[in-house]
Amino acid sequence: MVEHILIFIASGGLLFWAGGWLVKTLSRIARFLGWREFVVAFFIMALATSVQNLFVGISSILHKIPQLSFGDIVGANVLDLTLAIALAALVARGLPAESRLIQNSVFFTIAIAVLPLILILDGKLGRGDGIILILIFFFYIFWLFSKEERFKKVYDGQDSALKIGLKTFVLDLAKIFLGIIFLLAAAEGIVRSALFFAENLNMPIALVGTLIVALGTSLPETYFAIASARKKENWLILGDLMGSVIIVTTLILGIIALISPIEILDFSPFAVARIFLIISALAFLVFLRTGQRITKKEALFLLGIYIIFVITEILTK
């Protein structure tokens, strides 16, 4: 028991460290390419923090429990739309969201968050569903990069490529590959320890995925959101968290479904997570659209949703 607890803690810590390392590295690469901050946060940083979800999914497939990955993604979406946003908003004393790009993207984010719940109503998230999810991801990326003014920017009034240098850029690419290796090892440790908890503590795989694994894999973006709030870089917070929801739910889940279709004949273990994901998505949409910002009171409300979600999951299992 103690050994597996230590493995889980060490793996979570490695995910946290490696995820943060990837975020910083990809941020420099984005500056080298001269991309806009919101695109950096929405696409590059969110992709970096979502890599561990992919590796958890692959490890889950190898252990023949793909439903663990589905629970991880559903739980991570609930966490990103409530706990992570709430903590960042409280630290930043409110999150402004007046940008037209953010206002247009929030509808897409919410629709994507609940889409897997619709696709799996027949009890299976098959390869056809996986293709649909991946195509939706590339559709959004095409829209985002279809106009140069949406993603191009000159940083600090200088040529970022010259300022950072080609050597640093190449070294950052090498660091990305090394970081992915660390994430793969950490994901394997999390899945193995999660299996132990489920088998020896009589915990359903769905509960382990939606609460324990989701919390572990969401640490990097949560940390990044809080760190950005402390530095008053509010535009990074929503971009990263909204991007994480879209990337994990479309690209990552789509790849996992292509590799191994996810069958859930009994959806009752995910009933609570499904309800709270819908509640979280609607609350996030209303708060972001009505006042074009998330206030401290609204952040506390989102935090309350997550706390009630955790308590309900534990009491109903």
C-alpha positions in Angstrom: 0.0 0.0 0.0 2.7 2.5 1.0 4.8 1.7 -2.0 1.9 2.4 -4.4 1.0 5.6 -2.6 4.6 6.8 -3.0 4.6 5.8 -6.7 1.5 7.8 -7.2 2.8 10.8 -5.4 6.2 10.6 -7.3 4.4 10.1 -10.6 2.1 13.1 -10.0 5.1 15.2 -9.0 6.9 14.1 -12.2 3.9 15.1 -14.2 3.8 18.4 -12.5 7.5 19.1 -13.1 7.6 17.8 -16.6 4.4 19.5 -17.6 5.7 22.9 -16.3 9.0 22.3 -18.1 7.2 21.7 -21.4 5.1 24.8 -20.9 8.1 27.0 -20.4 10.0 25.4 -23.3 7.1 25.7 -25.8 6.5 29.3 -24.7 10.0 30.1 -25.9 9.4 28.3 -29.1 6.2 30.3 -29.7 8.2 33.5 -29.2 10.7 32.3 -31.7 7.9 31.7 -34.2 6.4 35.1 -33.3 2.9 33.9 -32.4 0.3 35.9 -30.5 -0.1 35.3 -26.7 -3.6 33.9 -26.9 -2.6 31.4 -29.6 0.4 30.5 -27.5 -1.8 29.8 -24.5 -4.7 28.2 -26.4 -2.7 26.0 -28.7 1.0 25.5 -27.7 0.7 25.6 -23.9 -2.5 23.8 -23.7 -1.1 21.1 -26.0 1.9 20.7 -23.7 -0.3 20.3 -20.6 -2.5 17.8 -22.4 0.3 15.4 -23.4 0.1 13.5 -20.1 -3.6 12.8 -20.8 -2.6 11.0 -24.0 0.0 8.9 -22.2 -2.4 8.0 -19.4 -4.8 7.0 -22.2 -2.2 4.8 -24.0 -1.2 3.2 -20.7 -4.9 2.6 -19.9 -5.3 0.8 -23.3 -2.2 -1.3 -22.6 -3.8 -2.4 -19.3 -7.1 -2.9 -21.1 -9.0 -0.4 -19.0 -9.7 2.5 -21.5 -12.6 3.6 -19.4 -10.0 4.9 -16.9 -8.9 7.3 -19.7 -12.5 8.4 -20.3 -13.0 9.1 -16.7 -9.7 11.0 -16.6 -10.8 13.3 -19.5 -14.3 13.9 -18.1 -12.9 14.6 -14.6 -10.2 16.9 -16.0 -12.7 18.9 -17.9 -14.8 19.4 -14.8 -11.7 20.5 -12.9 -10.5 22.9 -15.6 -13.8 24.6 -15.8 -14.3 24.9 -12.1 -11.3 24.5 -9.7 -8.5 25.7 -12.0 -10.5 28.7 -13.3 -11.7 29.5 -9.7 -8.2 29.4 -8.1 -6.7 31.6 -10.9 -9.6 34.1 -10.7 -9.3 34.4 -7.0 -5.5 35.0 -7.2 -6.0 37.5 -10.0 -9.0 39.1 -8.3 -11.2 38.5 -11.4 -10.5 37.3 -14.9 -11.4 39.8 -17.7 -12.6 38.2 -21.0 -13.5 41.1 -23.3 -11.6 39.7 -26.3 -13.8 38.8 -29.3 -11.6 35.7 -29.8 -12.3 34.5 -26.3 -16.0 35.3 -26.5 -16.3 33.4 -29.8 -14.3 30.5 -28.6 -16.2 29.9 -25.4 -19.2 28.4 -27.3 -16.9 26.1 -29.1 -15.3 25.1 -25.8 -18.5 24.3 -24.1 -19.9 22.3 -27.1 -16.7 20.3 -27.2 -16.7 19.6 -23.5 -20.1 17.8 -23.6 -19.8 16.2 -27.1 -18.2 12.9 -25.9 -21.1 12.4 -23.5 -23.4 12.5 -26.6 -21.2 10.3 -28.7 -21.0 7.6 -26.1 -24.7 7.4 -25.4 -24.8 4.2 -27.5 -22.3 2.6 -25.0 -19.3 2.9 -27.2 -16.9 5.6 -28.3 -15.7 4.0 -31.5 -13.2 4.7 -34.2 -15.7 6.7 -36.2 -16.4 8.9 -33.2 -12.6 9.3 -32.8 -12.3 10.5 -36.4 -15.1 13.0 -35.8 -13.4 14.4 -32.7 -10.0 14.7 -34.5 -11.6 16.5 -37.5 -13.3 19.0 -35.1 -9.9 19.7 -33.6 -8.3 20.4 -36.9 -11.3 22.5 -38.0 -10.8 24.8 -35.0 -7.0 25.0 -35.6 -7.7 25.9 -39.3 -10.1 28.6 -38.2 -7.6 29.9 -35.7 -4.7 30.1 -38.2 -6.8 31.1 -41.2 -6.1 34.8 -40.7 -2.6 36.1 -40.0 -3.8 38.8 -37.6 -5.2 36.0 -35.3 -1.8 34.5 -34.5 1.0 36.8 -35.6 2.7 39.2 -33.2 6.1 41.0 -32.7 7.3 40.5 -29.1 8.8 43.5 -27.3 9.1 45.4 -30.6 11.9 43.1 -31.7 12.5 40.1 -33.9 11.9 37.3 -31.4 13.6 34.7 -33.6 16.8 36.8 -33.6 16.5 37.6 -29.8 16.1 33.9 -28.8 18.4 32.4 -31.4 18.4 29.3 -33.5 20.6 27.4 -31.0 18.2 27.9 -28.2 15.3 26.9 -30.4 17.0 23.6 -31.3 17.8 22.9 -27.7 14.2 23.6 -26.7 13.0 21.0 -29.3 15.4 18.4 -27.7 13.9 19.3 -24.3 10.4 18.7 -25.5 11.3 15.1 -26.5 13.0 14.5 -23.1 10.0 16.0 -21.3 7.7 13.6 -23.2 9.7 10.6 -22.0 9.3 11.8 -18.4 5.6 12.2 -18.9 5.3 8.7 -20.3 7.0 7.2 -17.3 4.9 9.3 -14.9 1.7 8.3 -16.7 2.6 4.6 -16.4 3.2 5.1 -12.6 -0.2 6.8 -12.2 -2.1 4.0 -14.1 -0.4 1.2 -12.1 -1.1 2.9 -8.8 -4.6 3.7 -9.8 -5.2 0.0 -10.7 -3.9 -1.0 -7.2 -6.3 1.5 -5.5 -9.2 0.3 -7.5 -8.5 -3.4 -6.8 -7.5 -3.3 -3.2 -9.8 -0.5 -1.9 -12.8 -1.7 -3.9 -12.9 1.7 -5.7 -14.6 1.7 -9.2 -12.3 2.6 -12.1 -14.6 5.4 -13.0 -14.1 7.0 -9.6 -10.4 6.6 -9.8 -10.3 8.2 -13.2 -12.6 11.1 -12.6 -11.1 12.1 -9.2 -7.6 10.8 -8.6 -6.1 10.5 -12.1 -7.9 13.6 -13.4 -6.4 15.7 -10.5 -2.9 14.3 -11.2 -3.0 15.1 -14.9 -4.6 18.5 -14.4 -1.8 19.7 -12.1 0.3 21.4 -14.8 -2.4 23.6 -16.3 -3.7 24.4 -12.8 -0.3 25.4 -11.7 0.2 27.4 -14.9 -3.1 29.2 -14.4 -2.2 30.2 -10.9 1.3 31.2 -11.9 -0.1 33.4 -14.7 -2.5 35.0 -12.3 0.3 35.9 -10.0 2.1 37.6 -12.8 -1.1 39.4 -14.0 -0.9 37.5 -17.3 -4.7 37.0 -17.4 -4.9 36.4 -21.1 -2.9 33.2 -20.7 -5.2 31.6 -18.1 -8.4 31.3 -20.2 -6.4 30.5 -23.3 -4.6 27.6 -21.6 -7.6 26.1 -19.8 -10.0 26.5 -22.7 -7.4 25.0 -25.0 -6.9 22.1 -22.6 -10.6 21.3 -22.7 -10.7 21.4 -26.5 -7.4 19.5 -27.1 -8.0 16.8 -24.5 -11.6 16.2 -25.6 -11.0 16.2 -29.3 -7.5 15.3 -30.3 -6.5 13.2 -27.3 -9.7 11.4 -26.8 -10.0 10.9 -30.6 -6.6 9.3 -30.8 -7.4 7.0 -27.9 -10.7 6.0 -29.5 -8.8 5.2 -32.8 -6.3 3.0 -31.0 -8.9 1.2 -28.9 -12.6 2.0 -28.9 -14.0 2.7 -25.4 -16.9 0.6 -24.4 -19.0 1.6 -21.4 -22.0 -0.7 -21.2 -22.9 0.6 -17.7 -22.8 4.3 -17.7 -24.0 4.7 -14.1 -20.4 5.1 -12.6 -20.1 8.2 -14.9 -23.6 9.6 -14.1 -22.4 12.1 -11.5 -19.4 13.3 -13.6 -21.7 13.7 -16.6 -24.2 15.9 -14.6 -21.5 18.0 -13.1 -19.7 18.5 -16.4 -22.8 19.9 -17.9 -23.4 22.2 -14.8 -19.8 23.3 -14.9 -19.9 24.1 -18.7 -23.2 26.1 -18.4 -21.9 28.1 -15.4 -18.7 28.9 -17.1 -20.5 30.0 -20.3 -23.0 32.2 -18.4 -20.3 33.9 -16.3 -18.0 34.5 -19.2 -20.7 35.9 -21.5 -22.8 38.0 -19.1 -20.2 40.3 -17.6 -17.3 39.3 -20.0 -15.3 38.4 -16.9 -15.2 36.0 -14.0 -15.6 37.8 -10.7 -14.4 36.6 -7.3 -17.9 35.7 -6.3 -18.4 33.7 -9.5 -15.0 32.0 -8.9 -16.2 30.9 -5.4 -19.3 29.5 -7.0 -17.2 27.5 -9.5 -15.1 26.3 -6.6 -18.2 25.2 -4.7 -19.3 23.2 -7.8 -16.1 21.2 -7.7 -16.2 20.6 -4.0 -19.8 19.3 -4.3 -18.8 17.2 -7.3 -16.0 15.5 -5.3 -18.3 14.9 -2.2 -21.1 13.5 -4.4 -18.7 11.2 -6.3 -17.4 9.7 -3.1 -20.8 9.4 -1.4 -22.5 7.7 -4.4 -19.8 5.1 -5.0 
